[in-house]
Amino acid sequence: MTLHTALLQGTALLENAGIAVPRLTAEVLLGFAMGKQREYFYAHPEQELQQLEWLHYGRYLHERLGGKPTQYITHRQEFYGRDFRVTPDVLIPRPETEHVVEAALDLARGARRILDIGTGSGALAVTLALEFHAPSSATEISPAAAKVAAHNAASLGANVHVAVCDLMDAIAPASMDLVVSNPPYVPLAHREGLQREVRDFEPHVALFGGPTGFELYDRIVQDAPRVLRPGGWLILELGFTSLEHVQSLLATWQEVRVIPDLAGIPRVIAARVTPT
């Protein structure tokens, strides 16, 4: 079977199953099976697949048809121009979370000590450490996820210390200039409404914030003044229904900013801690 035929067949299978971007997905999975970049297929459409390549490709297609996200098959997701390793132990980094990075670079450029709460793959902690050229800390309640974050920090050359703890329990008082987080914010009642790929494959500890979805926001905003230095920034990614609630939590903070994504949806909220 040629590469061209393999891609046509894979695309048709994925399209018939209602998988998004079927051609791109087929190219990514075939490239992973062959150890090639997607551009290779356009230069060598008539190349024959080796038997082992075909077996791997077929297995990856089967997994994707079963709902497994492509990123958990390839163990790769790009974030802010860098490749991160992802496993089913961590939430897949979303492009929307890059708005947290942009907000931090805009508002807290002078930060020298950075904390990412609930780091997962380490996407925020690693990116901020590299963009700020400053050490960062990351906390994670899941030991398995913490290992993924530490791996990404090491492979990308970022100075990140990963601690396994609940939120900020292991963080010393007045030790941070910048605290960021993309906390779990999906209400438990919304579980069945999630996409199959999210509901059945991504870690629930990274998705669900509790009955209301606000529980982690409440705890983070309450404890952040303890770990932030005077004038330090707190920057949080927002869930779709969390803006008003988080704004109320930050009512006594200074310079509260709400930052929309490209679709105009409030995506990030930032505020400076009120000096004591």
N, C-alpha and C positions, 0 to 999 in steps of 0.2 A: 504494500500500500504506500502511495506517495504522501508527502507532507500535505500537498494540496487536497487530496482526497480525505485524509485523516481530519483535516480542519473542517472540511465541508460536512463530514459525517458527525463530528463532535458538535459543531454549531447547530446542526439540525436537531440532534438529541436534546441539547440544552434549550433551544428555542421552543420545541414541542412541550417541554416540561415547565415552561414559563420562567426559566432562569433569566435574570437580567443580564444585559450585554452579552449575549451568547457567543458571538464571534470573539470578542476580547477574552472572555473566560476560556474558550477553547484554545486560543493562542497561548495564554498564560500557562494552562495545564500541560499543553504539549511541550512548551519551552521548558517547564520544570522537569518533565519526563526525560527530555533530551539533554538538559543542561545547556540550553541555547537561549539567546535573546529572541524576542518576537521578530525582529528585523530579519533574522536568518531565514525565516520561511518565505519571505518575498524574494530573496535571492536564490533560493534552492527549492522551488515548488515541486520539482519532479524527483527529488531525492527519496529513496525508499526508506521506510522506517525499519529499523532492526527489530527483531522479535521482542527483545527485552523492553525497548522503548515503547512498543505497542502495548505490551502488558501493563507497564506503568501508566501509560496514558489512559487505557481502559479503566484501570482501578481509580485513577483520579476523577475521571468523568462519573463513574459510579458513585463515588463519595459526594461529589457536587450535586448530582441528581437526587441524592438522599438528603440534601439540605445542608451539608457541611460547608461552611464558608470557604471560599477559595483561599483566604489567608491562613486558615488552619490546615489546609492541605500543603501549601507551599512554605508555611512557617515564615511568611514575609509580609510586611506592610510598610509602605513609605510614609514618613511623617516629617514634614518641614525639610524635605529634600534628602532625608537620610533613610537608610533601610534598617528596620527594626525586626528582630525576631519576635514572632508571636506564637503562642501555643494556646490550647483550650483553657489554660489556667489564667489567661489574662484577657481583658476586653480588647477588641481590635481597635487601634487608634483611628479616630475619625478625622477627616479634614476640618470639620467645624472646630475641633479642639485647638487647631492652629491659631484661632482667634485669641486664645489665652496667651500664647506666646507673643503675638503682636501687641496685645495690651500691655504685657509686662515690659516689652522693649520700649514702648511708648511712654509708660508712666513711671517705671521703676528702674531706669537705665543705670543708676548708681548703686543698685543693690549688690552687696558683696557676699551675703549669706542667704541662700534660697532654700525653701522647703516645698516639696510636692507631697500632698497628703493623698494616700491611696493610689500609689504610682502605677500599679499594674505593670505594663511592659516597660515603664520608665520613660515613655515618650516625652513627657513634659520635663521631668527632672534632667534627663540627658540633654535635651534640646536647650534648656535654659542654661545649664552649666557650660555648654559649648558656645552659645550665643553671648552670654555675659562674661565668658572667660573667668568664671568664678566657681568655687565649690558649691555643690548643692547637696541637700539631704533629701531622702525620700522615705516615706513610711508606707507600710503595706501590711494588712492583717493576714494575708495568705502567704505562708512560707514558700509555696510553689511559685507564686507570682513574683515574690521578692527575688527568687533565683533568676527568673527571666529578666527582671530589671537590672540586676547586677551583671548578668551576661551582656546585655546591651550596652551598659555603661563601659564595661571593659573593652568590648569589641569596637566601640566608637571613640574610645579614648577620652571619656568624660570623667571628671572628678566628682563622683556621686557616691555618697554613703547611704546604703539602704538598711533601714531598721525594720524589723518585724514587730509591729505593735498596733494598738487600736488608735487610729487618728494621730493625735499629737502627744500621746502619753509618754513617749521616750524623749521628747524634745525639751531642752532646758529653757527656763524663762529668759525673756529678752535676748534671744539668740539669733533672731532672723530679721532680715530687712524686707523680705518678700515671701509670702505664703501663697501658693496656688493649689487648686484642686479641681478635678472633674469628678465630683462625688457621685455615688449611686443616687439617682433621683426618680426612678420609675416607681410609681405606687404599686403595691402588690396587687391591687384590684385590676391593674392594666395588663397583667401577665398574658392572658389569653389573646389580647389584641396585638401583641408584638409579632413581628415577622418570624416565621419558622426558624430562619437562620440564627436570629438573636435569641429567641425564647428557648430553643432546644440545644443550643451549642455554646453560647457565651456564658461565662460564670455568673451565677445569680448574685453572688456576693458583690459583684461589681455593677450590677444592674439595679437592684431593688433597694430603695432607701427606707422602706418600711410602709406602713399602711397609707400614709399620706404622701410619701416621697420627699418630705421636708426634714425628716429626722436627722440626717447627716448634716444638712445645712445648719440646723439649730445648734448642733454640738460644735461644729467648726467655728461658727461666728462667736459662740460663747467663749471658746478657749483660745481663739486667735490672739486676743490682746495680751494674754499671758506670754506667748512666745515671740511676739513681734517687738522690735525695738521702737522707740518713739518715732512716729511719722512713717512707720513701715506700711507696706501695701498688702492687702488681701485681695486676690483675684480668683473668682469662681466661675466655672462654666454653669450656665443655667439650663434647667429642664424647660420643657415647653410651657408648663403651668406654674413655674416657681418664681417668676419675677416679682410679683407683688409681695409674696411672703418674704423673700430674701431682702427686698428693699426695706420692709418693716423691721427686719432684724438689724439692719445697718443704719437705722434712723439716727443714732447718736454718733455715727462715724463721720469723718470729714471727706470732702471731695468725692462723693459717690458718683460713679460713672456707669452708665449702661451702654454696652457696645453691641450693635446688631451685626448679624452675619450678612452675606451678600444678598440674601433674600429679604432683608429688613426685619428678620426675627431677632428679638433680644437674645443674645447668645452668651454674653459675658457681663459680669458685674464686678466693679472694682471699687475699693474704698481704702482710705488711710485711717489707721487706728487713731483714736483721740488720745493725745498725750495725757498722762495722769499727773 
